[in-house]
Amino acid sequence: MILNDRKPVIILAAFAAAGLLIGFLAEPGNTPGFLVCSFKLITGLPCPGCGMTRAVIALAHGDLVAALKYHPFVVVVFPGMAGLMVYPLVMNHLSEAAINRLDRIFVGAVVILFSLMLFYNFYRWYIILTVGGYSYI
């Protein structure tokens, strides 16, 4: 189980905290220092996560409209990152049954989220390849 072991939880929390910190510190619309997606560099097509960094930055600065244009799943990912950040602080106060239940929910939510992001990405590819563009990626 992922959430039963403290080490992976702390690692996940650290990555979530780093992502949110970047979101709050980076200037919206001005992220030239971030690496471009290697998948997009090779194929010319966006990966399922393309736009998420810009979306997190926009949402961290209160621009929901821009965040949704960059990546609509930011409304799930952003609060999930915040939850992952807080979880190590409360996990010692939860029962084993509660941790196991949260673990199943977490794994299921991640699988569903990535599946939906993949289907959304196929839609983006369809638009790019048939219509010829996807302006905000």
C-alpha positions, 0 to 999 in steps of 0.5 A, a space after each residue: 500500500 502506498 499510503 501506509 509507508 511513511 517514506 513514499 508519502 513524504 516523497 509524494 508530499 515533497 514533490 507536491 510541495 515543490 510543485 505548488 511552491 513553483 506555482 506560487 513563485 513563478 510569474 504567470 505567462 513567463 516561464 522560459 526556464 522550464 524544460 519543454 516536454 520531451 514527448 512534445 519535442 520528439 513528436 510535436 504533440 502534447 503529452 497528457 500533462 502538457 500545460 499542467 505546470 502553466 495551469 498550476 502557476 495560473 491557478 496559484 495566482 488566482 487565474 482560473 480561466 487561464 488555468 483551465 485553458 492550459 489544462 482543465 484537469 488542474 482543478 483536480 490536480 491542484 487540490 490533490 497536490 495540497 492534500 498530498 502535502 498535508 497527508 503526512 502531517 495527519 497520517 499518524 492520527 489515522 487508524 489503520 483501517 482509515 489509512 487503508 481506505 484512503 490508500 484504495 481511494 488514492 490509487 483509484 483516483 490516480 488511475 481514473 485521473 490518468 485515464 481521463 487525462 489520456 482520453 483528453 489527450 487523444 482528443 487534443 491530438 485529434 484536434 491538432 491532427 484534423 483541424 490543425 491547431 490547439 492554440 494554448 498548448 
